[in-house]
Amino acid sequence: VRSVLDVPFSHGTLAINSPEPNAFSQRQIEMLSDIADVLSEAFYRREDLRERERYLSDLENQIERVRALHAVAADSGSSESVQIDKLLRIGCRLLHLENGILSRIEDGVYTIAQAHSVGHSIEPGTAFDLAETYCELTLRRNEPMAIHHMALSRWNKHRCYKKHGLESYIATPIIVDGQTYGTLNFSSSKPR
């Protein structure tokens, strides 16, 4: 190879070579530069289309969530317990997490009021010291909280992580008549 023409574009370089010295004319260089510009535009357009697909997929997921929650709320024929169970199941499915729990918290004791779990046995009525649960963090912050990968988070020394090994967690405090009732929380042994 005695001549190489290397033209950069948005995602790399476009190169051609020749065994002849000084093989490329100014016109050929300009033509390759124009091709590189078109190639850059094509890559940018592809990225735009992929981003649009992600946006539409996220929008469809949000619509599915709203429909699922609306169906539970509109089901006046089911008991409160059945509606909560449906919400926990929907939450686990939509969040891709194994466990969904409605907890009751009183005097530093975390009690499972209702639960749905995939592959684990979580029994309503089971009680824990609040300090041994991630919900202790949620209540301390008094706002929704999410941890995607506990091992990599600043809370990786928390007693709940050491005891249960839950890698992902999302929760919100439940307030009834101005008082903290407990939490609605979802978790998994896998990072999310």
Backbone bond lengths (Angstrom), bond angles and torsions (degrees), N, CA, C in turn:
res aa  C-N    CA-C-N  psi(-1)  N-CA   C-N-CA  omega(-1)  CA-C   N-CA-C  phi
1 V - - - 1.453 - - 1.523 107.63 -
2 R 1.326 114.68 124.62 1.472 119.14 -176.53 1.525 111.95 -115.99
3 S 1.380 115.89 -14.62 1.470 119.93 177.10 1.517 108.44 -138.07
4 V 1.322 115.16 134.94 1.462 120.94 177.53 1.522 107.68 -131.44
5 L 1.302 115.22 131.86 1.463 120.87 175.30 1.518 106.79 -117.61
6 D 1.323 115.24 115.71 1.462 122.51 -175.52 1.526 107.85 -120.13
7 V 1.329 117.62 114.01 1.461 121.76 -178.43 1.526 108.69 -116.91
8 P 1.344 117.87 120.60 1.466 119.74 179.67 1.530 111.52 -71.57
9 F 1.341 114.57 149.99 1.468 121.32 169.81 1.517 107.06 -141.55
10 S 1.303 117.53 179.01 1.468 121.88 -169.54 1.521 114.88 -56.34
11 H 1.307 119.41 -27.32 1.460 121.51 -174.39 1.525 113.08 -121.82
12 G 1.330 117.74 18.81 1.453 120.33 178.93 1.513 111.33 152.54
13 T 1.311 115.61 -141.42 1.454 120.19 178.12 1.522 109.69 -134.41
14 L 1.283 114.58 152.54 1.460 122.49 175.51 1.528 105.22 -109.96
15 A 1.324 116.64 119.86 1.463 119.37 -173.52 1.518 111.07 -127.76
16 I 1.310 114.70 142.67 1.457 121.16 170.38 1.525 106.57 -135.36
17 N 1.335 115.86 155.27 1.458 118.56 179.08 1.522 109.71 -139.74
18 S 1.336 113.11 168.04 1.461 119.25 -177.55 1.534 108.62 -148.55
19 P 1.323 115.94 149.13 1.474 118.43 175.47 1.541 111.95 -77.81
20 E 1.332 116.47 -7.82 1.461 121.27 -178.47 1.528 110.55 -92.94
21 P 1.294 119.35 140.16 1.471 120.45 174.33 1.537 109.78 -71.54
22 N 1.332 116.43 148.13 1.468 123.09 178.81 1.532 111.21 47.24
23 A 1.307 115.47 46.90 1.465 121.48 -172.06 1.524 113.79 -76.84
24 F 1.322 118.37 -18.06 1.464 119.54 -170.99 1.520 111.71 -110.58
25 S 1.313 114.72 129.99 1.462 121.01 178.63 1.528 109.62 -83.05
26 Q 1.313 115.33 165.90 1.466 119.99 177.05 1.521 110.36 -59.49
27 R 1.305 116.99 -38.37 1.473 121.24 178.39 1.522 110.64 -62.33
28 Q 1.315 118.14 -42.92 1.476 121.27 178.71 1.532 110.76 -65.65
29 I 1.319 116.58 -38.55 1.472 120.67 177.79 1.529 109.88 -62.94
30 E 1.329 116.77 -44.76 1.467 120.94 178.52 1.528 110.86 -64.45
31 M 1.335 116.55 -39.35 1.459 120.22 179.44 1.537 110.63 -64.43
32 L 1.322 116.32 -43.02 1.466 119.19 178.67 1.533 110.84 -66.14
33 S 1.318 116.44 -35.63 1.463 120.84 176.26 1.529 110.69 -63.65
34 D 1.331 116.74 -41.85 1.469 120.95 176.89 1.530 110.78 -63.21
35 I 1.322 116.51 -41.37 1.476 120.16 177.77 1.531 109.87 -62.62
36 A 1.332 117.26 -40.76 1.466 121.02 178.38 1.531 110.78 -62.17
37 D 1.334 117.09 -39.85 1.471 120.61 177.69 1.530 111.04 -62.79
38 V 1.331 116.39 -43.66 1.469 120.36 178.71 1.523 110.45 -64.72
39 L 1.328 116.12 -40.47 1.462 120.52 178.15 1.532 110.94 -62.63
40 S 1.330 117.02 -41.29 1.469 120.98 176.48 1.521 110.95 -59.39
41 E 1.325 115.94 -46.77 1.465 120.27 179.11 1.524 110.93 -60.54
42 A 1.313 117.09 -39.33 1.473 120.70 179.11 1.529 110.70 -63.86
43 F 1.322 117.06 -42.91 1.472 119.98 178.04 1.523 111.23 -64.79
44 Y 1.338 117.08 -42.47 1.466 119.96 177.53 1.532 110.89 -62.09
45 R 1.298 116.09 -41.19 1.473 120.56 179.45 1.525 110.15 -64.04
46 R 1.330 116.55 -42.08 1.466 120.13 177.55 1.533 111.05 -60.67
47 E 1.330 116.74 -42.14 1.469 120.45 177.46 1.526 110.67 -63.08
48 D 1.336 116.74 -42.32 1.463 120.83 177.29 1.528 111.06 -59.10
49 L 1.328 116.39 -44.30 1.465 120.38 -179.81 1.524 111.53 -65.61
50 R 1.322 117.13 -40.11 1.469 120.07 177.08 1.525 111.59 -64.06
51 E 1.334 115.82 -41.16 1.464 119.92 177.74 1.530 110.32 -63.89
52 R 1.297 116.65 -40.54 1.472 121.39 177.35 1.522 110.59 -62.75
53 E 1.335 117.79 -41.87 1.468 121.45 177.42 1.524 110.90 -62.18
54 R 1.343 116.89 -42.53 1.476 120.39 177.76 1.523 110.74 -62.20
55 Y 1.335 115.85 -43.83 1.457 120.95 179.15 1.529 110.67 -60.24
56 L 1.328 117.25 -46.99 1.468 120.77 -179.96 1.525 111.35 -64.97
57 S 1.311 117.11 -38.10 1.458 120.80 177.59 1.532 110.38 -64.38
58 D 1.338 116.57 -44.18 1.467 120.26 177.10 1.525 111.11 -61.90
59 L 1.314 116.66 -41.19 1.461 121.00 178.52 1.528 111.04 -63.07
60 E 1.325 117.10 -43.91 1.469 120.74 176.74 1.523 111.25 -61.05
61 N 1.338 117.12 -40.18 1.465 120.58 177.40 1.522 111.59 -63.80
62 Q 1.331 116.74 -40.66 1.462 120.02 177.90 1.528 110.62 -63.92
63 I 1.308 116.68 -41.89 1.468 120.26 178.24 1.526 109.75 -62.67
64 E 1.328 117.25 -42.50 1.464 120.87 178.34 1.531 110.85 -60.61
65 R 1.328 116.55 -41.37 1.471 120.58 178.96 1.523 110.89 -62.52
66 V 1.320 115.46 -47.13 1.470 119.49 -178.82 1.535 110.13 -62.46
67 R 1.325 117.10 -43.06 1.463 120.37 178.89 1.525 111.44 -62.16
68 A 1.332 116.33 -44.35 1.465 120.35 -179.46 1.526 110.74 -63.17
69 L 1.317 116.80 -44.78 1.472 120.04 179.82 1.521 110.84 -67.98
70 H 1.320 117.04 -38.66 1.463 120.61 177.88 1.527 110.44 -62.49
71 A 1.327 116.69 -41.26 1.470 120.09 179.84 1.521 111.16 -60.81
72 V 1.319 117.28 -39.21 1.469 120.39 178.65 1.525 110.04 -69.23
73 A 1.322 116.93 -45.73 1.467 120.49 -178.83 1.522 111.98 -64.28
74 A 1.331 116.79 -33.18 1.466 120.64 -178.33 1.517 113.18 -82.41
75 D 1.320 117.18 -7.90 1.470 121.79 -178.29 1.524 110.26 -81.34
76 S 1.321 115.91 79.05 1.472 120.48 -177.38 1.523 112.50 -72.63
77 G 1.323 117.97 -11.68 1.465 121.01 -179.80 1.511 113.52 -83.21
78 S 1.331 118.19 -10.01 1.456 121.04 -179.29 1.523 110.96 -97.31
79 S 1.307 114.63 151.55 1.470 119.88 177.65 1.530 109.20 -71.94
80 E 1.326 115.64 164.60 1.461 121.07 177.40 1.523 110.66 -57.96
81 S 1.324 116.99 -40.84 1.461 122.05 -179.80 1.532 111.33 -62.49
82 V 1.325 116.90 -42.84 1.467 120.94 178.77 1.525 110.24 -66.56
83 Q 1.332 117.10 -40.47 1.467 120.07 178.69 1.531 111.19 -63.95
84 I 1.326 116.85 -42.09 1.466 120.08 178.40 1.526 110.07 -64.16
85 D 1.326 117.19 -41.84 1.465 120.43 177.73 1.529 110.55 -59.79
86 K 1.320 116.97 -43.41 1.468 120.54 178.13 1.528 110.87 -62.38
87 L 1.323 117.12 -42.25 1.465 120.57 179.04 1.527 111.08 -63.58
88 L 1.322 117.14 -40.35 1.469 120.28 178.46 1.528 110.80 -64.61
89 R 1.331 116.57 -42.26 1.473 120.48 178.27 1.533 111.21 -63.33
90 I 1.325 115.52 -45.51 1.464 120.61 179.16 1.525 109.82 -62.05
91 G 1.322 116.86 -44.85 1.463 120.92 179.10 1.516 112.22 -58.94
92 C 1.320 117.00 -45.69 1.472 120.57 178.32 1.531 110.48 -60.64
93 R 1.317 115.61 -44.81 1.473 119.68 -178.23 1.526 111.60 -65.51
94 L 1.331 117.30 -47.07 1.457 120.68 -176.35 1.528 112.91 -71.77
95 L 1.318 116.52 -32.26 1.459 120.26 -179.65 1.532 112.49 -89.76
96 H 1.326 115.89 -8.22 1.470 121.54 -177.56 1.534 110.68 58.83
97 L 1.330 115.59 44.72 1.456 121.72 178.49 1.526 109.41 -122.36
98 E 1.331 116.19 153.93 1.465 121.94 -172.55 1.530 114.22 -78.35
99 N 1.319 116.85 -34.80 1.462 120.98 -170.17 1.523 111.91 -122.05
100 G 1.309 116.08 136.79 1.454 122.66 172.88 1.513 108.06 -128.57
101 I 1.326 117.31 128.20 1.469 121.26 -174.68 1.521 110.69 -136.42
102 L 1.316 115.15 134.77 1.457 121.87 164.51 1.520 104.89 -101.56
103 S 1.311 116.31 118.03 1.466 119.54 -177.84 1.522 111.04 -107.35
104 R 1.313 114.35 155.81 1.466 122.89 172.51 1.512 105.67 -116.79
105 I 1.328 116.86 128.34 1.463 119.83 -177.42 1.521 109.39 -123.64
106 E 1.327 113.85 121.37 1.467 120.90 178.39 1.516 109.35 -141.04
107 D 1.330 115.90 132.41 1.462 122.32 175.22 1.529 113.02 49.84
108 G 1.329 117.03 43.91 1.452 121.33 176.79 1.517 114.98 76.11
109 V 1.351 116.46 10.07 1.465 120.48 178.91 1.526 109.05 -112.37
110 Y 1.316 115.13 126.73 1.462 123.57 179.05 1.528 106.65 -98.36
111 T 1.329 116.58 118.30 1.461 121.34 179.81 1.518 109.37 -119.60
112 I 1.323 116.20 132.93 1.464 120.67 177.84 1.523 107.82 -74.51
113 A 1.330 116.34 111.60 1.462 121.17 179.76 1.533 109.62 -82.01
114 Q 1.326 115.58 -41.27 1.458 121.01 179.47 1.514 107.90 -156.20
115 A 1.340 116.93 147.14 1.464 119.15 -175.98 1.518 111.57 -150.13
116 H 1.321 113.77 153.63 1.460 121.95 169.22 1.520 105.79 -133.67
117 S 1.323 116.51 133.48 1.443 119.84 -178.86 1.517 110.50 -143.25
118 V 1.314 115.25 142.23 1.458 121.57 176.44 1.528 106.70 -102.29
119 G 1.326 116.05 111.28 1.454 120.40 175.95 1.508 116.20 82.84
120 H 1.316 118.40 3.65 1.464 121.28 178.79 1.519 108.40 -131.78
121 S 1.294 114.86 155.40 1.460 119.43 177.31 1.525 108.38 -103.01
122 I 1.306 115.49 106.57 1.465 121.16 176.55 1.518 106.61 -116.88
123 E 1.293 115.76 113.71 1.459 120.87 -174.14 1.525 111.99 -97.85
124 P 1.326 117.15 127.37 1.466 119.48 171.28 1.528 109.37 -56.94
125 G 1.328 114.66 142.94 1.461 119.94 -178.06 1.517 112.61 96.54
126 T 1.328 117.79 -17.25 1.461 120.92 177.74 1.530 108.08 -67.00
127 A 1.331 115.20 134.42 1.463 120.00 -176.51 1.528 110.70 -120.31
128 F 1.334 114.55 147.08 1.462 122.63 177.94 1.518 108.61 -134.90
129 D 1.315 115.68 156.92 1.453 120.70 167.74 1.531 106.12 -65.23
130 L 1.319 118.93 127.70 1.462 122.50 -177.77 1.522 111.55 -52.16
131 A 1.338 117.98 -36.23 1.462 121.93 -178.26 1.526 112.27 -65.26
132 E 1.335 118.21 -14.31 1.462 121.91 178.41 1.522 112.20 -96.48
133 T 1.319 116.69 14.51 1.467 121.38 179.88 1.524 109.87 -125.12
134 Y 1.331 115.51 152.66 1.457 119.86 175.13 1.525 110.66 -67.01
135 C 1.325 116.36 -22.35 1.464 119.47 -179.16 1.529 111.41 -63.55
136 E 1.303 116.42 -22.37 1.462 120.37 174.40 1.530 109.01 -58.97
137 L 1.334 117.03 -40.19 1.467 121.48 178.04 1.530 110.73 -65.75
138 T 1.330 115.59 -43.73 1.469 120.91 -179.41 1.526 110.57 -61.23
139 L 1.329 116.25 -45.25 1.468 119.19 -178.55 1.523 111.37 -70.00
140 R 1.308 117.48 -34.94 1.461 120.42 177.25 1.530 109.91 -62.51
141 R 1.336 116.77 -39.32 1.471 121.07 178.40 1.524 111.66 -79.23
142 N 1.337 116.67 -24.02 1.456 123.63 -179.56 1.532 112.48 57.35
143 E 1.339 115.17 41.25 1.454 121.79 177.29 1.524 108.81 -161.60
144 P 1.313 117.02 164.54 1.469 118.97 177.44 1.522 110.93 -56.61
145 M 1.320 114.38 149.39 1.466 120.05 -176.66 1.515 109.45 -145.41
146 A 1.337 116.66 142.81 1.462 121.24 176.76 1.523 109.55 -136.69
147 I 1.324 115.22 138.08 1.464 122.25 175.23 1.519 105.58 -128.23
148 H 1.316 116.77 119.28 1.461 121.35 -175.61 1.517 113.44 -84.38
149 H 1.326 116.62 -33.09 1.461 120.81 -178.19 1.525 107.86 -150.47
150 M 1.318 115.27 94.91 1.456 121.46 -173.14 1.528 112.28 -56.69
151 A 1.338 117.75 -40.45 1.465 120.47 -178.03 1.521 111.80 -58.34
152 L 1.329 117.12 -28.91 1.459 121.36 -178.57 1.532 112.76 -100.13
153 S 1.318 116.90 3.18 1.466 120.51 -176.80 1.528 110.93 -94.37
154 R 1.311 114.47 169.26 1.470 119.23 177.91 1.525 111.98 -72.38
155 W 1.329 117.50 -9.19 1.466 121.54 -179.90 1.530 112.37 -100.60
156 N 1.311 117.85 17.86 1.468 120.38 -174.80 1.530 113.83 -68.89
157 K 1.304 118.38 -4.93 1.473 121.94 175.40 1.539 111.44 -101.00
158 H 1.316 116.83 3.58 1.469 121.48 -177.67 1.526 110.78 -61.65
159 R 1.304 115.98 145.02 1.476 121.29 -177.91 1.523 112.48 -59.10
160 C 1.320 117.57 -35.16 1.464 120.88 179.52 1.527 110.69 -64.80
161 Y 1.316 116.26 -39.31 1.470 119.28 -179.85 1.522 110.21 -65.95
162 K 1.314 115.97 -43.14 1.468 119.83 179.45 1.527 111.45 -64.17
163 K 1.322 116.53 -36.86 1.470 120.61 -175.34 1.531 113.14 -83.37
164 H 1.339 117.42 -42.13 1.468 121.25 -172.18 1.530 114.45 -111.83
165 G 1.334 117.82 -17.35 1.458 121.20 177.95 1.520 114.93 64.69
166 L 1.319 117.15 27.33 1.469 119.91 179.16 1.527 109.73 -75.74
167 E 1.323 116.89 123.40 1.461 122.01 -175.08 1.524 113.69 -88.71
168 S 1.333 117.50 -31.28 1.461 118.95 -179.24 1.523 109.60 -128.29
169 Y 1.326 114.10 149.49 1.471 120.44 -173.26 1.515 109.04 -158.07
170 I 1.336 115.11 138.05 1.465 120.71 171.43 1.520 106.70 -142.75
171 A 1.329 116.49 137.55 1.472 119.63 -176.25 1.513 111.13 -156.04
172 T 1.317 113.41 163.32 1.457 120.99 172.93 1.519 108.39 -142.25
173 P 1.323 117.36 144.61 1.469 119.09 174.83 1.529 110.34 -67.50
174 I 1.306 116.60 146.77 1.463 122.42 174.13 1.526 106.89 -107.18
175 I 1.317 115.79 120.28 1.465 121.77 -178.43 1.526 108.17 -111.39
176 V 1.332 116.72 127.55 1.463 122.93 178.15 1.524 107.94 -125.00
177 D 1.318 116.43 124.05 1.466 122.42 -178.74 1.527 112.08 50.10
178 G 1.342 115.78 42.18 1.456 120.73 177.09 1.517 115.12 78.85
179 Q 1.317 117.78 -1.73 1.466 121.68 -178.89 1.529 110.45 -114.68
180 T 1.323 116.01 147.88 1.459 120.13 177.60 1.514 109.19 -71.38
181 Y 1.337 115.25 120.12 1.466 121.74 175.62 1.524 109.74 -86.22
182 G 1.334 115.82 -45.81 1.456 121.70 -176.88 1.518 109.12 171.16
183 T 1.328 115.70 -141.23 1.461 119.88 179.43 1.522 109.99 -139.06
184 L 1.315 114.19 157.42 1.454 122.74 166.13 1.516 103.22 -109.60
185 N 1.350 116.75 117.28 1.456 118.49 -174.75 1.518 112.06 -139.45
186 F 1.320 114.04 151.88 1.463 122.51 179.46 1.523 106.71 -132.08
187 S 1.341 115.46 142.87 1.462 119.19 -177.39 1.522 110.49 -152.37
188 S 1.339 113.52 168.93 1.456 119.27 179.66 1.520 109.87 -155.37
189 S 1.306 114.90 154.18 1.464 120.32 175.85 1.529 111.40 -77.47
190 K 1.326 116.36 -7.05 1.468 121.53 -179.42 1.529 110.21 -110.36
191 P 1.317 117.79 146.04 1.479 119.72 175.26 1.530 109.47 -63.30
192 R 1.291 115.87 154.50 1.471 120.87 -179.53 1.512 108.76 -127.32
